[in-house]
Amino acid sequence: MITRGWKMGLVRFACAATMLAGGVLLTGAPRAYASDDCQQRLVHADHELDRAVERHGYNSRQADHWRHELREAREWCWNHSHRWWNEHEHRWHDQRDWDDHDHDRDWH
C-alpha cells in the first residue's frame, strides 16, 4: 500500500511540475505586437529613404523604392493597428493623415 501511494504521489508531482513548466514557458514567451512591428517597419523605411536620398539623390531609383516601401509600411500599420509612427516627429498618429510627399520638404 505504501508503494502505491508513493507512486501516485510521484505521478501527481510530475503532472503538476509539467503543467507549471508549461505555464512558465507560455507566459515568458515574447509577444509580437502589431504596433511594435509597425514602428520597426516605419523607422526602417524612413531611415532607408533618407539614406537613399543622401547617397543617390532625391530622384534616384533607390529613393523611389524606399518611398514606395514607406507608403506600404504606413498602409500596413493603418490596416493592422489604425495608427502609424512618424519617425520625424517621434510620435504615433491615430488619423490616416500621412503625406506621401512629406519627405519632399526635407530635401528642397
C-alpha positions, 0 to 999 in steps of 0.5 A: 500500500505504501508503494502505491501511494508513493507512486501516485504521489510521484505521478501527481508531482510530475503532472503538476511540475509539467503543467507549471513548466508549461505555464512558465514557458507560455507566459515568458514567451515574447509577444509580437505586437502589431504596433511594435512591428509597425514602428520597426517597419516605419523607422526602417523605411524612413531611415532607408529613404533618407539614406537613399536620398543622401547617397543617390539623390532625391530622384534616384531609383533607390529613393523611389523604392524606399518611398514606395516601401514607406507608403506600404509600411504606413498602409500596413500599420493603418490596416493592422493597428489604425495608427502609424509612427512618424519617425520625424516627429517621434510620435504615433498618429491615430488619423490616416493623415500621412503625406506621401510627399512629406519627405519632399520638404526635407530635401528642397 
